[in-house]
Amino acid sequence: MNPLPKRPSNITFTRYLLLLLLFLANLAVAQKTNTKIAAALKEAAAVYNANPKQAILLTHKAYEFAAAEKLPREALLCANTIIYYYWGIQDFNNARIFSQKGLSLAKANGIDSLAGDFLTLSGAIAQVNNNYKQAITNYTDAVSYYKKNNLQKRIGNAYVNIGTCQMRLSNFQAANVYLFQSAGIFNRLKDTLDLSATYNSIGACFSSLHDNKKSMEYYRKALLLRQKTGDTTLIAQSLNNMGFAFSENKQPDSAILYLSKCLKLRSNEKDSSILVLTLLNLGSAWKIKHDLSKAEIYILRSLNIAANYNMRENKARGNLDLANLYLAQQKYKPALLAISKAESIARQLTLPDLSENIYEVKANIFSQLNDYKSALIYDRKKAALKDSLFNIDKSKAISELEIKYQTTQKENNIIALNRQNELQRKIVSQQKSSIIILIIAAVLLFMLLAIAYNSFRLKNNANRRIQTLMQDLHHRVKNNLQILSGLFTMQIESLSDESSKAALRENETRLTSMNLIHNKLYLNHSTTQIEMEEYLSKLLHHVKASFGGDKAKYINLRVEISSLMLDADKAVAIGLIVNELATNAFKYAFDDRPGEIYLSIQKTGKEKILLNLSDNGKGIIPDAKKDIPSFGLKLVNLMTRQLNAQMTVKNNNGTAYQFEINI
């Protein structure tokens, strides 16, 4: 026996197709939808889950408005949405009516792709109502419209649906004709999801022909493709099919393993309709393991779910499995009751493949009840139906069809391999050309490097010559400054007039301020900047030392300068200012009494510094302001202007000079 109920359900696939078609229709008109219609559709979508009838009413009004305003694309969008809503509440009659309206409107406006879509929707509605011949007609007509626009993906989906309907009519040869055509299309398109669905259907077709080896092969192909996508819903469906295939092959442990994995992936579904087939398959697997109590639990749970969702075909298949189970337990009356329920539904739905299995089980039950007349009747019914469903010629034709498909695939692979080889040859040729170009470029680069190196060597020699000249120049300047300093010192020692000595001593300290900077530059050839804290500290101590004796002995120097580097020209100017003001402080501020000279330089911004030089001496005598400035103060004013600085003088408990200098 071949309990066909465990084949993959095509309702899920058809629903997926409906959603796809709805998306395509929405996409086709989304950019041109009338504002009023768009608002109505948006409102309908918002209320659909809570109140489907209200959503349908809103969409109806939008459809009527679009028809009245002669907006065909908007009307088609509304019709498509209404069909989806009716489908959701299983009102297939109204769904069919609007699919016909949509078809007429699409034809009238010459929109072939949408005409094909509405024919596909009509086929799906007929299929869900078990009107498989009408569904085949609708799908076939849809293909003719899709071919006009070379819509290969939709053609492939239509072929899958035709193949599924042919299977339901037990026309397995015709079913595989369409299924293998569909597989070829999806292979060319590299459409993994649709190809896996097609392999599923091919597996189901071989299962109906009792070819378990081929059935498992195609179920496995579908599973491998789906595992690559990571879609848990589709993976669960393939795990279910693999479990069924192992059951058919009398391998219950493997069947239970795959089916349990399927249930685990669907653990959030609770008692959803999607679990019906998996539960039936688990019941069959446990029956093969002779654990009839577990088998009954799974079958009864499946029947309860099927009853809750009014899944008539699944109720028939569940009762067939239950009758088989009771027959194995010699519970003949419950078995007869269950099989009679299955027979009634199969007759209503016109399911010949299911009826064959029902007749076989019913004949066995009557035989066990010693009602041989009834057993013979059902045995003959089974034989007659089997002859009409299947024969050797059909099996041979299907095998030839599969071989043709496999051959086509191999030919396509050979063509692809040849193309790959040709591409490889082109790549090798391009690589050779690239190597030649690289060699030429390398030679040119080497020549450029040689020229650059020669230029660098000449420049380096010139730099060394310049450096030698600069060192000689620095050396000469240093010698001259030292000679001048020595002359000042000798002159000071030879003079007896104190005022002349003081004047020469001031000039000598001025010279020292410049000499200190020159020494810095001379010792460090890599920079033209001066570190101010070290420079000014040395300068102040030199000024103090130049006065000697008791005059400077009790005068303390306090220096607070933040880390600061300045260009040499600014450093010289600041040095001269500090030299003059410190010299004046030593000369006039303290009158041979202890005191302190304080120097600070702090940054006040990115481009400003604040220089303070103060003493705690007697301060500036007021009358002295009227005097003509000394040479030293003139020099301070000159350096202040050169630095573009602002000078402030305060006379409070000593004298304080403040300079705001731009750096």
C-alpha positions in Angstrom: 0.0 0.0 0.0 1.0 3.6 -0.6 -0.6 6.0 1.9 -0.5 9.1 -0.3 -1.6 11.5 2.4 2.0 12.0 3.5 3.0 13.7 0.3 3.8 17.4 0.5 0.7 19.5 0.7 0.4 21.9 -2.2 -1.9 24.3 -0.4 1.1 26.0 1.2 2.8 26.3 -2.1 -0.3 27.8 -3.7 -0.7 30.3 -0.9 2.9 31.3 -1.4 2.1 31.8 -5.1 -0.9 34.0 -4.2 1.3 36.2 -2.0 3.8 36.4 -4.8 1.2 37.4 -7.4 -0.3 40.0 -5.0 3.2 41.5 -4.5 3.8 41.7 -8.3 0.4 43.3 -8.9 1.1 45.8 -6.1 4.5 46.5 -7.6 3.1 47.1 -11.0 0.8 50.0 -10.0 2.3 51.2 -6.7 3.8 54.3 -8.2 0.7 55.4 -10.1 -2.0 54.6 -7.5 -4.7 57.2 -6.9 -4.3 58.8 -3.5 -7.9 58.0 -2.4 -7.5 54.4 -3.4 -4.1 54.1 -1.8 -5.5 55.4 1.5 -8.4 52.9 1.4 -6.1 50.0 0.7 -3.8 51.1 3.5 -6.7 51.3 5.9 -8.0 47.9 4.8 -4.6 46.3 5.4 -4.5 47.9 8.9 -7.8 46.3 10.0 -7.6 43.0 8.1 -6.2 40.9 10.9 -8.8 42.2 13.5 -11.8 42.5 11.1 -11.4 40.8 7.7 -15.0 41.7 6.6 -14.3 45.4 7.3 -11.1 45.2 5.2 -13.1 43.5 2.4 -15.8 46.2 2.5 -13.2 49.0 2.3 -11.4 47.3 -0.6 -14.8 46.8 -2.4 -15.4 50.5 -2.2 -11.9 51.3 -3.6 -12.6 48.8 -6.4 -15.9 50.5 -7.3 -14.3 53.9 -7.2 -11.5 52.8 -9.5 -14.0 51.3 -12.0 -16.2 54.4 -11.9 -13.1 56.7 -12.5 -11.9 54.3 -15.3 -8.6 53.5 -13.6 -7.9 50.0 -14.8 -4.6 49.4 -13.1 -6.0 50.6 -9.7 -9.1 48.4 -10.2 -6.8 45.4 -10.9 -4.9 46.1 -7.7 -8.1 46.3 -5.7 -9.4 43.0 -7.3 -6.2 41.2 -6.5 -6.3 42.4 -2.9 -10.0 41.4 -2.5 -9.1 37.9 -3.8 -6.3 37.6 -1.2 -8.7 38.7 1.6 -11.4 36.2 0.5 -8.8 33.5 0.3 -7.7 34.3 3.9 -11.2 33.6 5.2 -11.6 30.6 2.9 -14.5 32.3 0.9 -13.4 30.7 -2.3 -16.6 31.4 -4.2 -16.2 35.2 -3.9 -12.5 34.8 -4.6 -13.4 33.1 -7.8 -15.9 35.8 -8.8 -13.2 38.5 -8.4 -10.6 36.5 -10.2 -13.0 36.4 -13.2 -13.5 40.2 -12.9 -9.8 40.8 -12.8 -9.2 38.6 -15.8 -11.8 40.4 -17.9 -10.4 43.8 -16.9 -6.8 42.7 -17.7 -7.8 41.3 -21.1 -9.8 44.4 -22.0 -6.7 46.6 -21.2 -4.2 44.3 -22.9 -2.2 43.6 -19.8 -1.0 40.1 -20.6 1.1 39.5 -17.5 -1.8 40.4 -15.1 -4.3 38.4 -17.3 -2.0 35.4 -16.7 -1.9 36.2 -12.9 -5.7 36.2 -12.6 -5.9 32.9 -14.5 -3.4 31.5 -12.1 -5.5 32.8 -9.2 -8.5 31.1 -10.7 -6.6 27.9 -11.1 -5.5 28.1 -7.4 -9.1 28.5 -6.3 -10.3 25.6 -8.4 -7.4 23.5 -7.1 -8.2 24.2 -3.4 -11.8 23.1 -4.2 -10.5 19.8 -5.7 -11.6 20.8 -9.2 -8.3 19.7 -10.7 -9.4 19.6 -14.3 -10.6 23.2 -14.2 -7.4 24.2 -12.4 -5.3 22.6 -15.2 -7.3 24.6 -17.8 -6.7 27.9 -16.0 -3.0 27.2 -15.4 -2.5 26.2 -19.1 -4.3 29.4 -20.3 -2.1 31.4 -17.9 1.0 29.9 -19.5 0.0 31.2 -22.9 -0.1 34.8 -21.6 3.2 34.4 -19.7 4.9 33.1 -22.9 3.9 36.3 -24.8 6.2 38.2 -22.3 8.7 35.4 -21.8 7.9 35.4 -18.0 10.0 32.2 -17.3 9.6 32.1 -13.6 5.8 32.3 -13.7 5.7 29.7 -16.5 7.7 27.4 -14.2 5.3 27.9 -11.3 2.4 27.3 -13.5 3.9 24.0 -14.7 4.5 22.9 -11.1 0.8 23.6 -10.3 -0.3 21.7 -13.5 1.9 18.8 -12.5 0.4 18.8 -8.9 -3.1 18.7 -10.3 -2.2 15.9 -12.7 -0.9 13.9 -9.7 -4.2 14.4 -7.9 -5.9 12.9 -10.9 -3.4 10.1 -10.9 -2.0 11.1 -14.3 1.6 10.6 -13.2 3.1 10.5 -16.6 1.5 13.9 -17.5 2.5 15.2 -14.0 6.2 14.5 -14.5 6.1 16.0 -18.0 5.3 19.3 -16.5 7.4 18.9 -13.3 10.6 18.1 -15.2 9.9 21.1 -17.6 9.6 23.3 -14.5 12.8 21.9 -13.0 14.6 22.7 -16.2 13.3 26.3 -16.1 14.3 26.8 -12.5 17.7 25.3 -13.1 18.4 27.8 -15.9 17.2 30.7 -13.7 19.2 29.4 -10.7 16.0 29.7 -8.6 16.8 27.6 -5.6 13.5 27.9 -3.7 11.3 27.1 -6.7 13.6 24.3 -7.8 13.4 22.7 -4.3 9.5 22.8 -4.5 9.6 21.2 -7.9 11.9 18.4 -6.6 9.5 17.9 -3.8 6.6 17.3 -6.2 8.7 15.0 -8.4 9.5 13.0 -5.2 5.8 12.8 -4.5 5.1 11.6 -8.0 7.7 8.8 -7.8 6.2 7.9 -4.3 2.8 7.4 -5.9 4.5 5.1 -8.5 6.0 3.0 -5.6 9.5 4.0 -6.6 10.8 4.7 -3.2 14.4 5.0 -4.3 13.7 7.8 -6.8 11.2 9.4 -4.3 13.9 9.6 -1.6 16.5 10.9 -4.1 14.3 13.9 -5.1 13.2 14.6 -1.5 16.8 14.7 -0.5 17.7 17.1 -3.4 14.9 19.4 -2.1 16.2 19.2 1.5 19.8 20.0 0.5 18.7 23.0 -1.5 16.5 24.3 1.3 19.2 23.8 4.0 21.4 26.2 1.9 18.7 28.9 2.1 18.1 28.5 5.9 14.3 28.7 5.5 13.1 26.7 8.5 9.5 26.4 7.2 10.7 24.7 3.9 13.3 22.7 5.7 10.6 21.3 8.0 8.5 20.3 5.0 11.4 18.5 3.4 12.3 16.7 6.7 8.6 15.5 6.8 8.9 14.2 3.3 12.2 12.4 4.0 10.6 10.8 7.1 7.7 9.6 4.9 10.2 8.2 2.4 12.0 6.2 5.1 8.7 4.9 6.4 7.8 3.7 2.9 11.2 2.0 2.7 10.5 0.2 6.0 13.2 2.1 7.9 11.2 3.4 10.9 14.1 4.6 13.0 15.3 6.9 10.3 11.8 8.0 9.6 11.2 8.9 13.3 14.5 10.8 13.4 13.6 13.0 10.4 10.0 13.5 11.5 11.0 14.4 15.1 13.4 17.0 13.6 10.5 18.4 11.6 8.3 18.7 14.7 11.1 20.4 16.6 11.4 23.1 13.9 7.6 23.5 14.1 7.5 23.5 17.9 5.9 27.0 18.0 3.0 25.8 15.8 1.3 23.8 18.7 -1.8 22.2 17.0 -1.6 24.1 13.7 -2.9 22.5 10.5 0.7 22.3 9.2 1.3 19.5 11.7 -1.3 17.1 10.3 0.9 15.2 7.8 3.9 15.0 10.1 1.7 13.5 12.8 0.3 10.9 10.4 3.8 10.0 9.2 4.9 9.5 12.8 1.9 7.3 13.4 2.9 5.1 10.4 6.5 4.9 11.6 5.6 3.8 15.1 3.2 1.2 13.6 6.1 -0.2 11.6 8.0 -0.5 14.9 5.0 -2.3 16.3 4.4 0.3 19.0 0.7 0.6 18.2 -0.2 2.7 21.3 2.2 5.5 20.2 1.0 5.2 16.6 -2.6 5.7 17.8 -1.7 8.8 19.8 -0.2 10.5 16.8 -3.0 9.5 14.4 -5.8 10.6 16.7 -4.0 14.0 17.3 -3.7 14.4 13.5 -7.4 13.6 13.1 -8.4 16.2 15.8 -6.4 18.9 14.1 -7.9 18.0 10.6 -11.4 18.1 12.1 -10.8 21.5 13.7 -9.6 23.0 10.4 -12.2 21.0 8.2 -9.3 19.4 6.3 -11.5 16.8 4.6 -8.9 15.0 2.5 -6.6 14.8 5.6 -9.5 13.4 7.6 -9.9 10.7 5.0 -6.2 9.8 5.0 -6.1 9.9 8.8 -9.1 7.5 9.0 -7.4 5.2 6.5 -4.3 5.0 8.8 -6.5 4.5 11.8 -8.4 1.7 10.1 -5.0 0.0 9.3 -4.0 0.4 12.9 -7.2 -1.1 14.3 -6.9 -3.9 11.7 -3.5 -4.8 13.1 -5.0 -4.9 16.6 -8.0 -7.0 15.4 -10.4 -4.3 16.3 -12.6 -4.9 13.3 -15.6 -2.8 14.1 -13.7 0.4 14.8 -11.6 -0.4 11.7 -14.7 -0.7 9.6 -16.1 2.6 11.0 -12.9 4.5 10.3 -12.5 3.1 6.7 -16.1 3.9 5.9 -15.5 7.5 6.8 -12.4 7.6 4.6 -14.3 6.0 1.7 -17.2 8.6 2.0 -14.8 11.6 1.8 -12.7 10.1 -1.0 -15.8 9.5 -3.1 -16.9 13.2 -2.5 -13.6 14.6 -3.4 -12.9 12.2 -6.3 -9.5 11.0 -5.1 -8.8 7.8 -7.1 -5.3 7.2 -5.6 -6.7 7.3 -2.1 -9.7 5.1 -3.0 -7.3 2.4 -4.2 -5.8 2.1 -0.7 -9.2 2.3 1.0 -10.5 -0.6 -1.1 -7.5 -2.7 -0.2 -8.0 -2.1 3.6 -11.7 -2.6 3.4 -11.3 -5.9 1.6 -8.9 -7.0 4.3 -11.3 -6.1 7.1 -14.2 -8.0 5.4 -11.9 -10.9 4.9 -11.0 -11.0 8.7 -14.8 -10.8 9.4 -15.3 -13.8 7.1 -17.5 -11.7 4.8 -15.8 -13.0 1.7 -18.4 -11.7 -0.7 -17.8 -8.1 0.4 -14.1 -8.7 0.5 -14.2 -9.9 -3.1 -16.2 -6.9 -4.2 -13.7 -4.4 -2.8 -10.7 -6.4 -4.0 -12.2 -6.2 -7.6 -12.8 -2.5 -7.1 -9.1 -2.1 -6.1 -7.9 -4.1 -9.1 -10.0 -2.2 -11.6 -8.9 1.2 -10.2 -5.3 0.1 -10.1 -5.4 -0.9 -13.8 -6.9 2.5 -14.7 -4.3 4.4 -12.7 -1.1 2.7 -13.6 0.5 0.4 -16.1 4.0 -0.7 -17.2 4.0 1.6 -20.3 3.3 4.7 -18.1 6.2 3.7 -15.8 8.5 3.3 -18.7 7.5 6.7 -20.2 8.1 8.4 -16.9 11.6 6.8 -16.6 12.4 7.9 -20.1 11.2 11.4 -19.2 13.5 11.5 -16.2 16.4 10.3 -18.3 15.7 13.0 -20.9 15.7 15.6 -18.1 19.0 14.2 -16.6 20.5 14.1 -20.1 19.4 17.7 -20.7 21.0 18.7 -17.5 24.3 16.9 -18.3 24.3 18.6 -21.8 23.8 21.9 -20.1 26.6 21.1 -17.7 28.9 20.2 -20.7 28.0 23.5 -22.4 28.7 25.3 -19.2 32.0 23.4 -18.8 33.0 24.3 -22.4 32.2 27.9 -21.7 34.2 27.8 -18.5 37.2 26.3 -20.4 36.9 28.9 -23.1 36.8 31.6 -20.4 39.8 30.0 -18.8 41.7 30.1 -22.0 40.9 33.8 -22.4 42.0 34.4 -18.8 45.3 32.6 -19.5 45.8 34.7 -22.6 45.0 37.9 -20.7 47.3 36.8 -17.9 50.2 36.4 -20.5 49.5 39.9 -21.9 49.3 41.2 -18.3 52.7 39.6 -17.5 54.3 41.2 -20.6 52.9 44.6 -19.6 54.1 44.1 -16.0 57.6 43.3 -17.3 57.7 46.5 -19.4 56.3 48.5 -16.5 59.0 47.0 -14.2 61.8 48.0 -16.6 60.4 51.5 -16.9 60.0 51.7 -13.1 63.6 50.5 -12.7 64.8 53.2 -15.1 62.8 55.8 -13.2 64.2 54.6 -9.9 67.7 54.9 -11.3 67.1 58.4 -12.5 65.5 59.3 -9.1 68.4 57.7 -7.2 70.9 59.7 -9.3 69.0 62.9 -8.7 68.8 62.1 -5.0 72.5 61.4 -4.8 73.3 64.8 -6.5 70.9 66.6 -4.2 72.3 64.8 -1.2 75.8 65.9 -2.2 74.6 69.5 -2.6 72.9 69.3 0.8 76.0 68.1 2.4 78.0 70.9 0.8 75.4 73.4 2.0 75.5 71.9 5.5 79.3 72.2 5.6 79.0 75.8 4.5 76.3 76.5 7.2 78.5 74.9 9.9 81.4 77.0 8.8 79.2 80.1 8.9 77.8 79.2 12.4 81.3 78.6 13.6 82.5 82.0 12.3 79.4 83.8 13.8 80.0 82.0 17.2 83.7 83.1 17.1 82.8 86.7 16.3 80.2 86.8 19.1 82.7 85.4 21.5 85.3 87.9 20.4 82.8 90.8 20.9 81.9 89.5 24.3 85.6 89.2 25.2 86.2 92.8 24.0 83.3 94.1 26.1 84.6 92.3 29.2 88.2 93.7 28.6 86.8 97.2 28.1 84.7 97.0 31.3 87.7 95.9 33.3 89.9 98.7 31.9 87.4 101.5 32.6 87.2 103.3 36.0 84.0 105.3 35.2 81.0 103.3 36.6 78.5 104.7 34.2 80.6 103.7 31.3 81.0 100.2 32.8 77.3 99.9 33.3 76.6 100.9 29.7 79.1 98.3 28.4 77.7 95.7 30.7 74.2 96.2 29.4 75.5 95.9 25.8 77.3 92.7 26.8 74.1 91.1 28.3 72.2 92.1 25.1 74.9 90.3 23.1 74.6 87.3 25.4 70.8 87.0 24.8 71.6 86.7 21.1 74.6 84.4 21.7 72.5 82.0 23.7 70.0 81.6 20.8 72.8 81.2 18.3 74.4 78.4 20.4 71.0 76.6 20.4 70.7 76.8 16.6 74.3 75.9 16.2 74.0 72.7 18.3 70.7 71.6 16.8 70.8 71.8 13.0 67.4 70.2 12.5 65.2 73.0 13.9 64.8 76.7 13.9 62.8 76.8 17.1 64.0 77.7 20.6 62.8 76.1 23.9 61.9 79.2 25.9 62.1 78.0 29.5 65.8 76.9 29.2 66.7 79.9 27.1 65.2 82.6 29.4 66.4 80.9 32.6 70.0 81.0 31.4 69.5 84.6 30.3 68.2 85.8 33.7 71.0 84.0 35.5 73.5 85.6 33.2 72.1 89.1 33.9 72.3 88.4 37.7 75.8 87.2 37.4 76.8 90.3 35.4 76.0 92.5 38.4 78.1 90.4 40.8 78.9 91.4 44.4 76.3 92.0 47.1 74.0 93.9 44.7 72.5 90.7 43.2 73.3 88.3 46.1 70.0 88.6 47.8 67.8 88.9 44.7 65.9 85.7 44.0 64.8 84.6 40.5 61.5 82.8 40.0 60.7 81.4 36.5 57.4 79.8 35.5 57.3 79.0 31.8 55.0 76.3 30.2 56.5 74.0 27.6 56.9 76.4 24.7 58.8 76.4 21.4 59.1 79.6 19.4 60.8 80.6 16.2 64.3 82.1 16.6 63.2 85.7 15.5 60.5 85.8 18.1 62.8 84.2 20.8 65.5 86.9 20.1 62.9 89.8 20.5 61.5 88.3 23.7 65.0 87.7 25.0 66.0 91.3 24.5 62.8 92.5 26.3 63.5 90.2 29.3 67.1 91.3 29.3 66.3 95.0 29.4 63.5 94.8 32.0 65.5 92.4 34.3 68.6 94.7 34.0 66.5 97.7 35.0 65.1 95.7 38.0 68.6 94.8 39.2 69.7 98.4 38.8 66.9 100.4 40.2 64.3 98.3 42.0 65.9 97.1 45.3 68.5 99.6 46.6 70.7 96.9 48.0 67.8 95.1 49.8 66.5 91.6 49.2 63.8 91.0 46.6 62.5 88.8 43.9 62.2 89.0 40.1 59.4 86.9 38.7 59.1 85.8 35.0 56.2 83.8 33.6 55.0 82.9 30.1 51.7 81.1 29.6 49.6 80.2 26.5 46.2 81.9 26.5 45.1 80.4 23.2 46.2 78.6 20.1 48.0 81.7 18.8 48.7 83.9 21.9 51.0 83.9 24.9 51.0 86.1 28.0 54.5 87.3 29.2 54.7 88.7 32.8 57.9 90.1 34.3 57.6 91.8 37.7 59.6 92.7 40.8 58.6 93.4 44.4 60.9 96.4 44.6 60.1 100.1 45.2 58.3 100.5 42.0 58.5 103.3 39.3 59.0 106.8 40.8 56.1 108.9 39.4 58.3 111.8 38.3 60.4 109.4 36.3 57.6 109.0 33.8 58.2 112.5 32.5 61.8 111.7 31.7 62.8 110.8 28.2 62.9 106.9 27.9 66.3 105.3 28.2 67.8 103.4 25.4 66.8 100.1 27.1 63.1 101.1 27.2 63.3 102.3 23.6 64.6 98.9 22.7 61.7 97.3 24.7 59.1 99.4 22.8 60.8 98.5 19.5 60.8 94.8 20.2 57.1 95.0 21.3 56.1 96.5 18.0 58.2 93.9 16.1 56.3 91.2 18.0 52.9 93.0 17.3 52.3 92.7 21.0 50.4 94.8 23.6 52.3 96.0 26.6 50.8 96.9 30.0 52.8 98.4 32.9 51.5 98.3 36.5 53.1 100.0 39.5 51.8 98.3 42.7 54.1 96.9 45.3 56.8 96.8 42.7 56.8 97.1 38.9 55.0 94.6 36.6 55.2 94.4 32.9 52.7 92.3 30.9 52.9 91.5 27.2 50.1 89.9 25.1 52.1 88.4 22.1 50.8 86.8 18.9 52.7 83.7 18.0 
